[in-house]
């Protein structure tokens, strides 16, 4: 959500009280999820670069991509 963008750009995407950071595979889903928290801002994640640099990703049974943390250097506004 727009209200969180400053913190996200400083700290990255954190799992907070969840087991993982949840990532959407398409913009439509990302916007729907983001609307639950206010005006959505969709960020792209340089996931391939993250993976190449040792970060793990998991695909949940319901098709949501999961990871433990997304550093801000992998985010694109």
Secondary structure, 3 states (H helix, E strand, C coil): CHHHHHHHHHHCEECCCCCCEEECCCHHHHHHHHHHHCCCCCCEECHHHHHHCCCCCEECCCCCEEECEECHHHEEC
